[in-house]
Amino acid sequence: MKKTWRIVLPALLVGSFISFADTKDKREINDKAVTEEICPCEMEGMDPEEAYNRSMANAGVSQQVSKETPKYLNPNIPIEERIDDLLPRLTLEEKVIQLSDSWGSKGIARLKIPAMLKTEGLHGQSYATGSTIFPHGINMGSTFDTELIQEVGKATAIEAKAANLRVSWSPVLDVARDARWGRVEETYGEDPYLVGRIGVAWIKGFQGEHMFACPKHFAGHGQPVGGRDSHDYGLSDRVMRNIHLAPFRDVIKEANAFGVMAAYGLWNGVPDNGSKELLQKILREEWGFEGFVVSDCSGPENIQRKQSVVGTMEEAAAMAVRAGVDIECGSAYKKALASAVKKGIIKESELDANLRRVFRAKMRLGLFDRPSIENMVWNKLPEYDTPEHRALARKVAVKSTVLLKNENNLLPLDKNIKTIAVIGPNADQGQTGDYSAKYAPGQIISVLEGVKNHVSSSTKVLYAQGCTQIDMDTTGFAEAVNIAKQADAVILVVGDNSNRHENGNKKSTTGENVDGATLEIPGVQRQLIKAVEATGKPVVLVLVNGKPFTLTWEDENIESILETWYPGEEGGNATADIIFGDENPSGRLPISFPRHPGQLPLWYNYETSGRNYDYYDMPFTPLYRFGHGLSYTTFRYSNLKATTKSGDPGFVTVSVDIENTGKRPGEEVAQLYITDLVASVNTAVIDLKGFKRVFLKPGEKKTVTFELNPYLLS
């Protein structure tokens, strides 16, 4: 059988993958790091051995090693042989060190084993001061733009690598199936297809810079009971495979993700961090995953302390090792793994499979083949927040902004407006969400600043905070109402507080382990909205939040509503770009907005029922459904066609014409949904299976085409 060889070259250098076919059983070429430019044309058709030698020579890695050099330090020897040579050299204590997280997998000076340092990179290099703070995960889902998010992955990798980091514990591939969950902000939304497409794009961008992504949380983490973080829902095998496992399969099969983080929860009564079903049978045996698995922090400890399926910490550590947790974030391995070996609970040789995966990652990153760097850089670096990365952050914020309502075409506002009032607790305060880098001075642009940057020099801009996000103090209402009365229009900016311990607000309203029962806009902010609306002035409501709110009153009474989520460092400018018409809104909701939390859980791709859907006191449908988003122009769809491949109806081509029938240029997000009219099992009423952005000038028409295959139809 012919074998396919692949050299993985950093996109920083050549931006492409090159495949080689060879009949000989030669080592994997993509195990080596390349650090200097290689022309792809020079490699085309080259023998794999010669290609590897050329790449290493260009990388400055000497292949001339002394006879005394241990095999595991010799870059000319296949990786698995190097690992075979290394494993017997480690003491038990050193093995435990390699399997224990300390800002990554630590190095061991005695054996010249390098560290493999990691970051959290959900929306930028978070272990930093002044790195680019991109819009959060839920924003990225709202873009429905894979090419754009691939750029974000690449930019995040460039900044992380500058700080000596080579792994990122991201992206979050949890499918958010309960809007009350505090970690909705980290996700790409409620649909497994969308989550998978955005995840594949981010990882391709990130790993294209010769870095490793570690998507999380595997698996079922996005559907907790009552929206309470990590509470087990008891998901069936069918729900797990159709919904929660699907995005992980996508990124492993298509983007070659080299890490996975196990979730806190349980599946079928077994902790995910101790589940051979998840971490061995599905992940490795079914999907062919060759990378490493990390635990979520304290996950193996919880096996004993909270989930109580074993009686001692030694048993918990042994269970996690055997299941396939290769690097533990927490203390179970550090405190109890060596003891478990000495007590005979687990054999020392059983650790070797886990160690092999850790060393394989370090060698594939080329860390053994250059001087080891043991420490990350926390300070501001020249690679951080470059003009190009700031522009990218602004572009993501613009494309992720969702226009929920625009009655009477209130938006866009005229930049020459005489007087404008900017009101609200989030008007002059940036909200960036969990896992953000530390801000540099002046890095975060507020909505108030953005407005001032956009309006004419003759426009009078008035500002009042009105209230805080969480306190019940209404004394600021009077000032807010007073300036609203003076203005020709009001921009009212409300939402969540994600800044724990900043500006005197010590309570966050969203984020990790911060779940909400009511989905109400926190504090007295709704009272502020009503007070300002009562002035009779046109109101543009801007939401800055990490998860959906119930907005039935606002939908009935406010003319224009913008959902901006956590829009990152350029959020203020991006919001003003939309408000004043420099940009046409094109974001789409990646998660449904319920009318009331009593409808939850609620998602668009529900399965059919034999009974009624509506409640006696309200419809079952959401206020704003998944995929919703308005524009300043209008689009017309026509000429829908679906053709099957001759002799194989499992392959379907779908095309449709889209025309801009309005007066402004704009981007439409074409969304392809399918339904199975008759099936052997009950299926969702509709399922998203394709989306494409298309830019159209007024009067312009284009044809958009989608390709469906048997997997997408299965």
N, C-alpha and C positions, 0 to 999 in steps of 0.2 A: 504494500500500500504506500502511495506517495505521502510524504509528510510535509506539512507546511511550516516554514520557519518565519519568524517575525522578529524584526529589529524594532524596538520601541525607542524612537528618537524624540527628545524633548521638543515640544512645539515651539519653545523659545528659540530653537535653532533651525529646525527645518519644517516643523508643523505638519508632519505626515507620518504615516505608517508605511513600511516597505516590507513586502512579503517575499519569501524565497522558497522555492520548491526544491527538494532534494530527496534522493532515495536512500541516502546514508543515514544512519542513526547518530547524528551529531548533536552536540549540546545546544540548549536553547540560547539563541542569540540575545533575546531580550532580557537576559539576566544581568547585563552589563550597563554601566552608566556611560553616557557620552556627554562630554562637556565642551567640545569645540565643534564648530560647524563642519558638517559632512554633506557634500553635494549628493542628493539622491540619485542623480544620473550616473555617478561613479559606481554606485552599488548595484544598479539594475542588472539582473542576471548573474551576479557574482556568486561564486561558491560560498556557502554559509561560513565555512571556516575562514576563508579569505576576507569576507565581509566583517566578521568579528575582529580579525587581526587589524584590519584597516581602521575600524571604529576605535579600538583601544589605543592604537598608535596616535590617532588624531586627538584622542582624549588625554594624551600625555601619561597614560598608565604604562609603565615599563613592564614588558613581558620577560625581561631578563632578571630572573630571581636566582639567589644563591642556593646551593645544595642544602644549606641549613634552614632555608625558609620552610616553615610548616606548610603542608598542603593546603590548609584552610585559608592561609594568607596569600596563596598563589592565584592571581586572577586568571591564569591560563587553564586552570583545572575546572571541570564542570562543577556546578554548584552543589549537587547532591553528594559528590565525592568529597568536596571541601567540608560539608557538614558532617559526613561520616568521620572525617579526621578530627573535627573539633569536639564533637560530643563527649568522647571519653576523657578529654582533657579537663572538663569542668568538675568542680566539687559539687556536692549537693547544694551547699549554700549559694554557690554561684549560679546554679540552675534556677534556684528560687528567685534570685535577683533578676535574671533575664525574663522571668515570667511575671514580674511584679511591676506595675506602672509607677513611674516617678517622673512626671512630665514626659512620659514615653518610656521606652525600654532602655534602661541604663547601660552604660558601657562597663567593661571590666579591663582595667589597665594591665593586669598581669598577663592576659592573653591577647591584648590589643583588640579586644572586641569593642566595636563602636557603639555609641548610643544611637537610638532612633527616636528623635524628639518629635512631639506632636503638639498640635494646637486644636482649638475648636474653631471651625471656619464656616459657620452657618451663613454668615453674611459679612465676611471679611476676616482678616487675621486678628482674632480676638485676644490673643496673648500679646498685647502690644499697647503702646501709647501712640496715637496719631495715625494708625493704619486706616485705610479707607473703610468707612462704615457704609456698606451697601444697604439698600432696603432689605427687610427681613424675608424669610422664606415664604411667607404668605403673599408678599408682594411679588416674588419671583413666579409663584404659581399664577398670580393674576395677570402676568404678562402674556401667557400662552405663547411664549417666544423662545424656542429652544436655542436659536443661534445667539441671541442676546445673553442668555444665561450661561452658555458655554464660555462667552467672554468673561463673565463674572468669575467662573471657576478658574480660568487662566490667570486673571488678575490676582485672585486670592492666593493662588499658588506662588506667583512671583513674589508677593509680599511676605508670605510665610517662609519661603526658602531664604530670603534675605536675613531672616532672624534665626537661621540654622535649623529650621523645622522641616521635616520631610513627610509627616503624616498629618492628616486632618480628620478629627472625629466628626465627620459630616459627609454628605448632607443628611437631613432628617427625611426619611422615606416613609414615615408613619402616615397612613391614610386617615385624615381627621374626620371621624364619623360622629363626633359629639361637639357641638359648638361651645359647650360649657368648659371644655378642657383648656387649661391655661397655656398649654404648649401648642395650641393651634397656630400661633404666630410663627413657630419654627417650621411648620409643614408647608407643603405645596398644595394642600386642599383635600377635598373629600373623595376625589375620583382616582382610582388606581392607575388608569391610563395616563392621565395628566401628571400624576406624581412620578410615574416611571419615565415619561418623556423628559420632564424637567430634570429629574435626577440623572438620567443618562447624559444629558447635555452638560450639566455642571461637572460631572466626574470626568468626562472626556476633556473638558477644558483644564481641569485641575491636574489630572494624571498625565496630560500631554506635556506638562512641565517636569516630567520625571519625578512626580510625587505620588503618594498613595492616599487614596480616599478611604474612609472607614464609615460607610453609611450606617444609620441607626434608625430605630431600635428594633431589633429582630426578635420577635414579630408580634403583631396584634396590638401594639402599644397605643395605637390611635383610636381605639374603641373601648375606653374604660367605663366601668359601671358609673352612671350618673355624672360622667365627665370628670370623675375624681382620679387624679393621676395614678397610674399603675395599678388600679383596682381591676381584678380579673373579671372579664365578661363571660367567660365560658364559651369561646367561639368554636363553632363547628369546623371540621376539616374543610368543608366546602367554602365557608366564608373566609377562612384563612387563605385558601389557595386562590380564590377568585378575587379577593380584595387585598389582603394584607401582605401576602407573600409575593404577589405579582410584581410590584415595583423593584423588590430586591432581586428577583429573577432577571428582570430587565437589565439592571445595572451590572450584574455579574456576567450575563450572557453577551451583552452588547458593549459595555464600557469596560469590562475586565476589572471591576472594582476589586482591590486587593485586600480590603479589610471589611469586617462587619462587627458591629457592636450588638451584643445580646441585650434584650430588654429586661426590665425589672420584673415583669409579670410572670404568669404561669400559663401553660397551655395543657389542657387535659390533666390538670392537677399537678403538673411537673413544672418547677421553676425553669424559665427560659435559660438561665445560666447553668442549669444542670440537665438540659434536655438533649438527649442523644437523637431523638426524633427530629428536632429542629437543626441542631448544629452538626450532626453527622449524616443522618439518612437523607434529609432534604437538601441541606446546603452543600455538602461535599459529595455524597453518592449520586444524588439525582442531578445536581447542577454542575458538578465537576469543579467546585470552588477549591482553589489551591492556596488561598491567602490565610491570613490570621484572624482570629476572633478575639475581641476584647470584651471585658465585662463592662456594664454600666457600673458606676462607682458604688461599691458595697454590695453589688449583686450577689456574689458568692457568699458573703456574710449573711445576707438575708435568707439564704437557703436554710440556715440554722436559726437565726435570731427572729425572723418574722414569718417565714413560710413553714418552718418547723417540720421539714420532711426528713431531717437527720437530727441526731442528738448532740453532736459535738462540732466544733469548728474544723477539726481535722477531717471529719467525714464530709463536711461541706466543701472544703478545699479539694478533696479527692474526687467528689462528685463533679465539680466544675472542670477539673483537669480531664477526667475521663469523657465528659460530654464534648470537650473541645474548646474550652476557654483558654486561650494561649497567653493572654496578658490580662492580669486582674487589676482593675482600678479599685483599690481598697486595701484591707489589711489581712484578709483571710490567708492568702498565700504567704505573706511576710511572717505572720505569726504562727501559722499552723501547718503549712505544707511540709516543711522539713520534719516536723514532729509526726505528721501522718506517715511519712516514709519510715521513720525510725520505729514507729509502733506497728508497722506492717499493715496499715490500712490501705496503702497503695505502694507499689514497687517503684523504686527510683527509675527503672527502665521505662516505666509508663509515662514519664515526663518527656521522653525523647521526641515523641511525635509532636508535642506542643512546641518544644524547643526548635525542632526542625523548621516549623512554619515561621517562627520568629527570625531565625537565622536566614531562611530563604528570603524573607522580605529585606533584611539588611543587606544581603548580598546583591539582590536584584536592584536595589537602590545604589549599589556601588559604594556603600559606606565602608566596607573593609578595604577598599582599594585606594583610599586617600586618607590623609591625616584626620583623626577623629575629632569632632567638635562636641564637647559634652554639655554646653550651656546654650540656652536660648538667649536672644537679645530682647529685652523688654522696652528699650528706649526707642525714640523716634529715629527712623532710618530714611535715607534718601529715596528708597524704593517705595515708601509709603505715600499714599494720597497724592500721587502725581497728577498733573492736570488731566492726563488721559483717563486716569482712574476716577477722578472726580466727575469728569464728563460722563463716564460710563454709569456711575452711581445716579447721576441726574437722569440719564436716559431710562434706566430701569424704573426710577421713581415715576417718571412721566408715563411710561407704558403700563405701569401697574395701577395707576389711579383709575378708579371705576366711577363713572358718572351714573349714580343710581336713579336720579330724577332731575329733570330740567324743565319745569313747567313754564310755559309762555316764553321759552328760550331766553330765560334770564341770563344764562351764561352763553358766551363769554361776556365779561364786563368790559367797558371802554376804559382804556388806560388814561384817558383824559377826564375821567369822572372827577367832579368838583371836590367832593368830600367822601371819604370812605372810612368806616369804623371797623377795626379789627379787634375782636372780643374773644375771650375765653381762656381757660387755664392752659391750653396747649398752643395758644397763639404765639407766645414768645418763649416757648420752652420746647426743646427738641426731645422727642421720644423715640428711642431706637430699639427697645426691646432687649430681651435676654441675650447673653453671649455677645455683647458688644465690646469693642476695644475701648480703652480709656480715651476720652476726647482730648485733643490738643486745643489750646485756646483759639477760639474763633472757627473751629472746624464745623460745628453744627449750625446750619442755616435754618432759622425759625420761619414760620409762615409770615410773621410780621416783617421780618427782614426781606423775605421774598417779595412781599407786596411793595415795600418801599423801593426795591430794586427794579420794579416793573412800571409803576405808575409814572405819569408825567411830573415834571418839576413843579407844575402848578397845582397838583392834587394835594389836598390836605388829608393826612392820614392820622386818625385818632385811635387810641388804644386804651383798653381797660381789661384787666384780668377777669373781673367778675366774681370768680371763686376759684378754689383749688379743685383738683380732680376728686379728692376723697373726703375733705372736711364738709361739715354741714353748715358752715358759716355763709350767710346770705348778705352780709353787710356791703359787699362789693357790687351788688345788683344795681343799686341806685346810680353809681357812676357809669356802669355799662349801659343802662337804659338811657341815661342822659346823652351819651355820645352817639348812641344809635339814633336818637331823635334828630341829631344834628347832621347825620350822614345821608347821602343819596343811596347807599347800599351798605349792607353789613356782611362781613365775613366772620362767621362764628365758629371757632375752632375748639372742639371738645373731644373727650375720649378717655383713654386709659392712662394710668401712671405706671411706667415701666422703670422709673429711676429710683430704685431702692436706695434709701439713705441720702438722697440728694434734695436740695432746696427745702429741707425740713420735712419732706414727705417720707415717712419711714415705712409706709405700707404700699406695696405694689398691688395693682388690680389685675395683673395678668403675668404669665410667665411660668417657669418650671415650678410645679407643685403649688401654683396659685390659681385655683379653679374658681369659677363663679356659678352660682346657682340660678340667678335671675336673668342674666344677660341685660340688665338695666345699665344705662349710662351711669357711671358711679357718682356718688355724692349727690349734690344739689344741682348738677349740671342740667338736668332736664328742666328744672324750675327756671334756671337761667335762660334756656332756650325759649321757654314759654313767655318769659318776661320780655325778652328782646323781640320775639315775634309779635307780641301785642302792640308794639309801637307802630305797626303797619308798614314798616320799611322792608324793602326786598332783602331777603336773607339767603346767603349761601352758607349752608352747613357743611363744615369740613370735619370729617371723622379721622382721628388719629388713634388707632386701637390695634390690639393683637388678636381679637376674636370678634365674631359678630355681636351686634347689639340688637335688641328688639326695638324697631323704629316705626311702629304703627302710627303713633301720634305725629311723629316728624313727617312721615310719608303723606299724611293727610293735610298737614298744615304748613310745611316748609316748601318753598318753591324749588330750590336746587340743593341736592345732596351729593357730596363727593366723598367716596371712600378712599383714603390714602394709606391705610394700615400704618406700619412703622416705616416711613419712607427714606430713612437713612440720612446721611449728612447733608445732602442737597435737597432734602424734602421740601424746605420752604420755597426754594426757587422753582422746583418742579411743580409744586401746587400752584404757584403764581403763573407759571407757564400755561397751565390749564385754564385757570380762572380768567386770564386776560387774553386767551386765544392764540398765544404763540404756538401752542400745541393743541391738537384735537384729541380728546380723551379716547382711549382705545382699550383700556383694561377690562377684564371680564372676571366676574366673581368665581373663585375656585372653591367656594363653599356656600351652601344655602343659608339665607338669613330667615330664621323662623319668625312667625308673628308673635309667638309666645313660647316660653321654655317648656310649657306643658306638651308641646308637639314633639319634643325631642325624645329619642334620636330621630333625625330627619335628614334624608338625603334624596337627591333627585332620582337615582337609579334604584328605586325600591322594587320589590317583587310584588306581583299581583296577589290579590286577596279574594276570598270568597264572600266577603262581607262589605259593608259600607266603608268608605274612606274618611268622610268628614266627621268631625265632632258635632254634637248638637249645638254648640255655642260658637264654633268658628270652622272655617275650612281646614282641611289637612295640609293644604299647599303652603309653601313658604311665602313670605312677603316678597323676597327677591330670590329667584332660583339660581342655582349653579349655572354659570355661563352668561348671566345677565350683565349688560353694560351698554350705556348709550353713547351717542356720538353727536357732534355738532353738525353732522351731515346725515344723509339717509342712503340706504343701500337697497337694491332690488335683486332678488335671486330669480333665475330662470333657467330653463333648458337642462333640468336635472337628468342625468343619464347614468345608468349602472349596467356594465357589461361584464360578463364572466369570461374567463379564459377558456378557450376551446378545449373541450375534453376534461377540464378540471374546474368545476364551479366553486371550488374553495378559494380561488383567486378572483377578486372582483375589482374592477376599475370604476370609480365614481367620479363624475365631473359635473360642474355647475358653473353657470355664468353669473358674475356679480357685477353690478353697475352702480356707480355713485350717482344718485339721482338728486343730490343736494347741491349747494352752492360753495361748499368748502372742500378742499382735499382732506382725505382721511384714510385711516387704516381700518379695515374690517377684519374681524377674527372669524373666519369660516369654521364652523364646528360640525363635524359629521357624527351623527348618532345612528345606531342600528337597533333593531328590535327583532326578536325571533317570534314569528307569529305562531308557530307550532314547534314544540320541543319535547324531548323525552323527559326533561325535568323543568321545573319552574325557573324562569329566567327574569332578569330585570326588564321593566317596561321599556326603557331605552338605556343605551350605554354609549358613552363617548368613545370613538375609535379613530378619531383623526381631527386635527385642527391646523389651520394655516392662516398666517397674516397676509393680507394683500392690501397694498397701497393704491389708492385710486384718486385721480384728479376728478373734478366735477365733469360729469358726462362720460367718464371713461368706463370701459367694460373689460373685464378679464375673465378667463376661464381658470378655475381652480380644480385640481385633480388629486384624488386620494387613491391609494392602493391598499386593498384589504387582502389578507392572507388567511390560511386556515387557523393559525394561532389566534389572530384577532377575532375570528368568528367563532372560536370554540368556547 
